[in-house]
Amino acid sequence: MPIFKLTIMEKINRRSFIHTGAAGLAGIASLAATGFASQGFTPATATVDKVKLGNTGLTVSRVALGTGSIGGNHQSNQTRLGKSKFIEMAHHAYDRGIHFFDTADTYGSYPFVREVFKEVPREKVTLLGKMWTENDPSKAEPVDKALDRFRSETGSDYFDILLLHCMMNGKWPEEKKRFIDYFSKAKQQGIIKAVGVSCHNFEALKVAADSPWVDVILARINPFQAHMDAMPAEINAVLERARNNGKGVIGMKIFGNGDKILENEREESITFALKKSSIHCMTLGMESIAQVDDAVDRVMRIVRS
C-alpha cells in the first residue's frame, strides 16, 4: 500500500505508480505538490508520536512500518527491495519516529528485521510478528519450533506482539486452540508480551473483540470499503467494542491494499483512520524513504489539525 506522491498523480497508472515510489529525492521534491507548503508545514521535520495500545501495557508509534505489501510465500515488496535498501528505509523510518515494525513469517521479513536490529536498539522498537496457522497438524510446523525459529530469524529473544495470522471465520478459538495454548504459555514465560489475531473476516473480528484471550487486533479499515470485511461503520462499531474491552486495535489496509493511492484518496484514508475510526494506530506498507516521509508528514499534520 505505497503512499508516495507524484506531482501529476491522477495521470499515472496505479500499478506503475507503486513501482516509481523508490525515487527518494524526486519524491521529496514532489511533496511541494501535496499542499504541505501552503499549509505552513515543513516536510521531513515531524516525528511520529506514540500512543497507548489499549490495556496491553505497550506504548507504540502511531504508525508501524508494514513489511507485507503484496506479501506471501516468504516474500513481499519490502523484502524484494533487498536487504541494503530495506535497512536504509527502516533506519530512516526509525529516525522519523517509527519505532514499530509489523512483520510476519509469510512475508519473509524476519531476517530483514534482524539486520535492522544491528543498527537500531531492539529495546526501543515494538516488534509485531504473525504466525500462519495450518489447520492440518500433520502438515504444520510445531508451534514451539516455529516460535524458536522466529526468534532466531529476528535475532530477538521476544516479540512484543505475536498474532495468529489471517483468521477467516468465527470458529478460530476452537480451531486454533493448540496455537492459543502455546502463545499463552510463551506469554507467561515473557517470550511474547501481547497476543492476538489479524482478521480477514467479519465474524472472526467480532469474536476477537469479545475474546478474553485477545490483547491485540489487526483489522482492515478504510473509508472506501476496499479489501474490507464489512461496511466501514460496521467495522468501526466492532472496533469500538474491542477498544472498550481493553483491546489494542491496529488498522491495516488503510489505502485499500494499494488500490486507493491517489493524493485525495490517501488524504481521505489517513483522515478517516485518525479522526473517524476506532483504531489506536495503523500499519502502512512503505517501500521507500520518500514514502516514509510522506506518511509521517501527512499523519502528523492531520493529527495536529
C-alpha positions as CSV (number, residue, x, y, z in Angstrom):
1,M,0.0,0.0,0.0
2,P,2.6,2.6,-1.1
3,I,1.8,6.2,-0.3
4,F,4.4,8.2,-2.3
5,K,3.1,11.3,-4.1
6,L,3.9,12.2,-7.7
7,T,3.0,15.7,-9.0
8,I,0.5,14.5,-11.6
9,M,-0.8,11.5,-9.8
10,E,-4.2,11.3,-11.5
11,K,-2.5,10.7,-14.8
12,I,-0.3,7.8,-13.6
13,N,-1.4,4.2,-13.8
14,R,-1.9,2.8,-10.2
15,R,0.5,-0.1,-10.6
16,S,3.2,1.8,-12.3
17,F,2.8,4.3,-9.5
18,I,3.7,1.6,-7.0
19,H,6.9,0.9,-8.7
20,T,8.0,4.5,-9.0
21,G,8.0,5.2,-5.3
22,A,11.6,4.3,-4.8
23,A,12.8,7.6,-6.3
24,G,13.6,9.2,-3.0
25,L,14.9,12.6,-3.8
26,A,12.4,13.1,-6.6
27,G,9.7,12.1,-4.2
28,I,10.8,14.6,-1.5
29,A,10.8,17.3,-4.1
30,S,7.3,16.4,-5.2
31,L,6.0,16.8,-1.7
32,A,5.5,20.5,-2.5
33,A,2.6,19.4,-4.6
34,T,0.8,17.8,-1.6
35,G,-0.1,21.1,-0.1
36,F,2.3,20.9,2.9
37,A,4.0,24.2,2.0
38,S,0.7,26.1,1.6
39,Q,-0.4,24.8,5.0
40,G,2.8,26.1,6.6
41,F,4.1,22.5,7.2
42,T,7.7,21.8,6.6
43,P,8.3,18.3,5.1
44,A,10.7,15.8,6.8
45,T,10.7,17.6,10.2
46,A,8.0,15.8,12.1
47,T,8.4,12.6,14.0
48,V,5.6,10.2,14.7
49,D,4.1,10.4,18.1
50,K,3.3,7.5,20.4
51,V,0.0,6.1,21.7
52,K,-1.0,3.6,24.4
53,L,-2.2,0.3,22.8
54,G,-5.3,-0.5,24.8
55,N,-4.6,-2.4,28.0
56,T,-1.6,-4.2,26.7
57,G,0.9,-2.0,28.7
58,L,2.6,-1.2,25.4
59,T,3.2,2.3,24.1
60,V,3.7,2.3,20.3
61,S,4.3,4.5,17.4
62,R,1.1,5.8,15.8
63,V,2.4,4.4,12.5
64,A,4.1,1.0,12.1
65,L,6.4,0.1,9.2
66,G,4.5,-2.7,7.4
67,T,6.6,-5.3,5.7
68,G,4.0,-7.3,3.8
69,S,2.9,-5.4,0.7
70,I,1.9,-7.9,-1.9
71,G,3.2,-10.5,0.6
72,G,3.2,-14.2,0.5
73,N,5.4,-17.3,0.0
74,H,8.0,-15.7,2.4
75,Q,8.5,-12.5,0.4
76,S,6.9,-9.1,-0.1
77,N,7.6,-5.8,-1.9
78,Q,9.6,-4.8,1.2
79,T,11.9,-7.8,1.1
80,R,12.1,-7.6,-2.7
81,L,13.9,-4.3,-2.2
82,G,16.9,-6.3,-1.0
83,K,18.4,-6.1,2.5
84,S,20.5,-3.0,1.8
85,K,17.6,-0.8,0.6
86,F,15.3,-2.2,3.2
87,I,17.7,-1.4,6.1
88,E,18.2,2.1,4.7
89,M,14.5,2.7,4.6
90,A,13.8,1.1,8.0
91,H,16.6,3.1,9.6
92,H,15.2,6.3,8.2
93,A,11.7,5.3,9.4
94,Y,13.2,4.8,12.9
95,D,14.8,8.2,12.7
96,R,11.4,9.7,11.9
97,G,9.9,8.1,15.0
98,I,8.5,4.9,13.5
99,H,9.7,2.5,16.3
100,F,7.1,-0.2,15.4
101,F,7.8,-2.9,12.9
102,D,4.9,-5.1,11.5
103,T,6.4,-8.4,10.3
104,A,5.3,-11.9,9.5
105,D,6.7,-15.3,8.7
106,T,4.8,-15.4,5.4
107,Y,6.4,-12.0,4.4
108,G,9.9,-13.3,4.8
109,S,10.7,-10.2,6.7
110,Y,12.1,-11.6,10.0
111,P,15.7,-11.9,8.7
112,F,15.5,-8.4,7.3
113,V,14.5,-7.0,10.7
114,R,17.4,-8.9,12.3
115,E,19.7,-6.8,10.1
116,V,17.9,-3.6,11.2
117,F,18.4,-4.5,14.8
118,K,22.1,-4.4,14.3
119,E,21.7,-0.6,13.7
120,V,18.9,0.4,16.0
121,P,18.3,-0.5,19.6
122,R,16.0,-3.6,19.8
123,E,14.6,-2.4,23.1
124,K,13.3,0.8,21.6
125,V,11.3,-1.0,18.9
126,T,7.9,-2.6,19.1
127,L,8.2,-5.9,17.2
128,L,4.9,-7.3,15.9
129,G,5.1,-10.8,14.3
130,K,2.5,-13.2,12.9
131,M,2.3,-17.0,12.7
132,W,0.5,-18.7,9.9
133,T,-1.8,-21.4,11.4
134,E,-2.1,-24.6,9.3
135,N,-5.4,-26.4,10.2
136,D,-3.8,-29.8,9.5
137,P,-1.3,-30.5,12.3
138,S,0.4,-33.2,10.2
139,K,1.4,-30.5,7.7
140,A,2.2,-27.7,10.2
141,E,5.5,-26.8,11.8
142,P,5.2,-27.4,15.5
143,V,4.2,-24.2,17.3
144,D,7.2,-24.2,19.6
145,K,9.6,-24.9,16.8
146,A,8.1,-22.1,14.7
147,L,8.4,-19.6,17.5
148,D,12.0,-20.6,18.2
149,R,12.7,-20.1,14.5
150,F,11.1,-16.7,14.5
151,R,13.2,-15.6,17.5
152,S,16.4,-16.9,15.7
153,E,15.5,-15.2,12.4
154,T,14.7,-11.8,14.0
155,G,17.6,-12.0,16.4
156,S,15.2,-11.1,19.2
157,D,14.6,-13.2,22.3
158,Y,11.0,-12.0,22.5
159,F,8.1,-10.5,20.5
160,D,6.2,-7.5,21.8
161,I,3.2,-8.7,19.9
162,L,2.6,-12.0,18.2
163,L,-0.6,-12.6,16.3
164,L,-2.4,-15.6,14.8
165,H,-2.2,-14.7,11.1
166,C,-5.3,-14.2,8.9
167,M,-8.3,-15.5,10.9
168,M,-11.1,-16.4,8.4
169,N,-14.1,-17.4,10.5
170,G,-15.7,-17.1,13.9
171,K,-14.6,-20.6,15.0
172,W,-10.9,-19.7,15.3
173,P,-10.8,-20.0,19.1
174,E,-11.6,-23.7,18.8
175,E,-9.7,-24.4,15.5
176,K,-6.6,-22.7,16.7
177,K,-6.6,-23.9,20.3
178,R,-3.2,-25.5,20.1
179,F,-1.7,-22.2,19.0
180,I,-3.6,-20.3,21.6
181,D,-2.4,-22.6,24.4
182,Y,1.2,-22.3,23.3
183,F,1.0,-18.5,22.8
184,S,-0.4,-18.2,26.4
185,K,2.5,-20.3,27.7
186,A,5.0,-18.2,25.9
187,K,3.4,-15.1,27.2
188,Q,3.8,-16.4,30.8
189,Q,7.4,-17.0,30.0
190,G,7.9,-13.5,28.7
191,I,8.7,-14.6,25.2
192,I,5.6,-12.8,24.0
193,K,4.3,-9.6,25.7
194,A,0.9,-9.4,24.0
195,V,-1.1,-11.9,21.9
196,G,-3.9,-11.6,19.4
197,V,-5.2,-12.0,15.9
198,S,-5.2,-10.5,12.4
199,C,-8.7,-10.7,10.9
200,H,-9.8,-11.1,7.4
201,N,-13.4,-12.0,8.2
202,F,-16.2,-10.1,9.9
203,E,-17.2,-13.0,12.2
204,A,-13.6,-13.6,13.2
205,L,-13.3,-9.9,14.1
206,K,-16.5,-9.9,16.2
207,V,-15.3,-12.9,18.1
208,A,-11.9,-11.3,18.7
209,A,-13.5,-8.1,20.0
210,D,-15.0,-10.1,22.9
211,S,-12.4,-12.8,23.4
212,P,-10.7,-12.6,26.8
213,W,-7.6,-14.1,25.3
214,V,-7.0,-11.4,22.7
215,D,-4.8,-8.5,23.6
216,V,-4.4,-7.0,20.1
217,I,-6.5,-7.0,17.0
218,L,-5.2,-6.2,13.5
219,A,-8.2,-5.2,11.4
220,R,-8.8,-4.0,7.8
221,I,-10.3,-0.4,7.8
222,N,-10.6,2.4,5.3
223,P,-13.4,4.8,4.1
224,F,-13.8,3.1,0.8
225,Q,-14.6,-0.5,1.9
226,A,-11.7,-1.7,-0.2
227,H,-10.5,-5.1,0.8
228,M,-12.6,-5.0,3.9
229,D,-14.8,-7.4,5.7
230,A,-17.9,-5.2,6.1
231,M,-19.1,-1.6,5.7
232,P,-16.8,0.9,7.5
233,A,-19.5,1.8,10.0
234,E,-20.0,-1.9,10.9
235,I,-16.3,-2.5,11.3
236,N,-15.9,0.7,13.4
237,A,-18.7,-0.4,15.7
238,V,-16.9,-3.7,16.4
239,L,-13.5,-2.0,16.8
240,E,-15.1,0.5,19.3
241,R,-16.4,-2.5,21.3
242,A,-13.0,-4.1,21.2
243,R,-11.4,-0.8,22.5
244,N,-14.0,-0.7,25.3
245,N,-13.0,-4.2,26.1
246,G,-9.3,-3.1,26.5
247,K,-8.0,-4.5,23.2
248,G,-5.3,-2.8,21.4
249,V,-6.6,-2.0,17.9
250,I,-4.3,-1.7,14.9
251,G,-5.6,-0.7,11.5
252,M,-4.4,-2.2,8.2
253,K,-5.3,-1.9,4.5
254,I,-5.6,1.9,5.2
255,F,-5.2,2.5,1.5
256,G,-7.3,-0.5,0.4
257,N,-4.3,-2.8,-0.3
258,G,-2.8,-0.2,-2.6
259,D,-6.0,0.4,-4.6
260,K,-6.6,3.9,-3.1
261,I,-3.3,5.8,-3.5
262,L,-4.3,8.9,-5.4
263,E,-3.5,12.1,-3.5
264,N,-7.1,12.8,-2.4
265,E,-7.6,9.1,-1.6
266,R,-4.6,9.0,0.7
267,E,-5.6,12.2,2.4
268,E,-9.1,10.9,2.9
269,S,-7.9,7.5,4.2
270,I,-5.5,8.9,6.7
271,T,-8.0,11.5,7.9
272,F,-10.6,8.7,8.3
273,A,-8.1,6.5,10.2
274,L,-7.1,9.3,12.6
275,K,-10.3,11.2,13.1
276,K,-13.2,8.8,12.4
277,S,-12.1,5.3,13.2
278,S,-11.7,3.3,16.4
279,I,-8.1,2.3,15.9
280,H,-5.2,3.2,18.2
281,C,-2.6,3.1,15.4
282,M,-2.0,1.9,11.9
283,T,0.4,-0.1,9.8
284,L,1.5,1.3,6.4
285,G,3.3,-0.8,3.8
286,M,6.0,1.8,2.8
287,E,8.6,0.9,0.2
288,S,11.0,3.9,0.1
289,I,12.3,6.8,2.1
290,A,10.1,9.2,0.2
291,Q,7.0,7.1,1.2
292,V,8.1,7.2,4.8
293,D,8.5,10.9,4.7
294,D,5.1,11.4,3.1
295,A,3.4,9.1,5.6
296,V,5.0,10.8,8.7
297,D,4.4,14.3,7.5
298,R,0.8,13.6,6.4
299,V,-0.1,11.7,9.6
300,M,1.3,14.3,12.0
301,R,-0.2,17.2,10.0
302,I,-3.6,15.6,10.3
303,V,-3.1,14.7,14.0
304,R,-2.4,18.3,14.8
305,S,-5.2,19.7,12.7
